[in-house]
Amino acid sequence: MSTMTIDQTLTFQRVQARPSGSVRLTRRGRAVVVVLALMAVLAVGIMVASGSVATGDAGTPEPTTVVLVEPGDTLWGIASAASDDGDVASMMDRIEKLNALDHSSLQSGQRLLVPVS
C-alpha cells in the first residue's frame, strides 16, 4: 500500500492596497483624457477666434460715381477733377484702394469708381 500526503500549508501574499484617492489609468483611459484635453483646447481656440471675425459693419459706404476712362486720361487728371479740396494725392490713393489698382496706369474703356467729395 502506498501513502499519499497532502501538504496543506497556506501561503499568504501581501497585496498592497492603493491609497483611497489614487486613480490608475489604463491605455484607453489615457487616450480619453488626451482627446478630452484636445477638445477643450479646440473649444477655447474657437471661442477666441470667433471674437476676431469681422462684423460686417464697416459704417456707411463711401458714395461713389463710375467714370469711364477715355483715351489720354490719367489717374492724376481724374483725381484732380474729383477732389474739391485740392488734395489730389489723397484722392488718387482713395481711387486706387476703391478699384484695387496695383499701379496708376489706366486703359481706355476702363470703368473706375471715384469717390464723390
Steps between C-alpha positions, in 0.01 A plus 500: 500500500614845421437807699411840373563812691343835433692808588255749638729787567339832429701772343393861527592761247516858603278716286566866536183698518492817292453823683137603496554806275715352222375405155673260266450578132506236234615564145142569393452734794810699407375526141165632623673759718717616207199526267302697758792737554534557125128568471522753781791679331311499170188644665702780661668574166166524322363732767803727478498500119129577479562835664735604222255442217399815319147606580431638157410838645752718323291811544332676216655431161674784326284652225659440161439561135617297199739671259577354157867548412543677166814481285766729649346509850733458795430412860638840600257678268199301623604552864553875451155533343341303787677669792330816620755587765801482266663199670556300183745248651254382766222479238730283285557271799125473562433417133778239497360333815139506376595338169781274632751648257860380519634801314376828365491408132152487349358349183249659267149370570579406859232583757615657824317561824577855608400640841257789494637778719 
